């Protein structure tokens, strides 16, 4: 008997179904309804994603394709897949373990603590304080001799040369009211010094305070006798004419000149080495805000020779004048230079006449009143010199050493305390 067929409907085709044993049966056919009731797949949607039937409902999922494939595997295929998966998992795990096991553990790294950079050593100073002036000089300067030069101050000798470069200058009357200078050199080496004139006993004794060699052209009878009896390093032009020269622009006896190069060569030939003396103690200069001693006058002779010093606050020094004019010197080329000492000192001592009744004399040892001018101020003190060979020193009213500013010190010798006056 034939099944009833619904008109205008396509005839349904039977689909072979896999038996539970995992093998296909013989030509066993089931209707589509029967197949749908058994198969988890009922259809494929338009995108190609299988539609699974779960609990009688169609569910679309990309994972369903894997589920369908797995469902269609037989038992042997499923076992094979499981074995392969286990191998893959173990292989991957073993590789990871192998890499982990064979990779050496990192060695502990010691913490590096940077060493502190040591501070660079303090640079060595290239200079030292000059024994003569207190100014900063190269160390070899203090190894030189101190050279004293007798320089004339008569009107025919003006302007002189070399005074600006001197470290210490002594000023006193030579004879007839005419003053003369003893200029001491060590720091600077001028190549034009003069006019050079004769020596006096008191200049010799001040020179000995600095262990200096004395350049001069002759001297008073007493001075020449003292040169022989005292340890004077003599550089007399009469015995060493090759170290001096006469200039043609002046007439004798105002035309004898020399240079430090010539005198140093003469000293070396005589074995006069490093000067051994005690210099003046020094201090840091402190210019006065309100100077009390700006104008200084020393009445040691007549108006033609009496010196005047005017304080210059901008440079903290003193401009020297004499005879009513600014005191200048000239170099070898005739260029003028003002004389500007840093410290001005007036020392009071006994004044007299030498036995020949021609030349002035001063008592150079013992002690006496001193007036020290620096930084625009005046300080009362006392000068000391034990004997002809001893150093010249200064103390204040409390007996403490008087300290000087570094630079040129100008010392004027006075016969009385009334010879000094000053004002703001």
Order of alpha helices (4+ residues) and beta strands (2+ residues): beta-beta-alpha-beta-beta-beta-alpha-alpha-beta-beta-beta-beta-beta-beta-alpha-beta-alpha-beta-beta-beta-alpha-beta-beta-beta-beta-beta-beta-beta-beta-beta-beta-beta-beta-beta-beta-beta-beta-beta
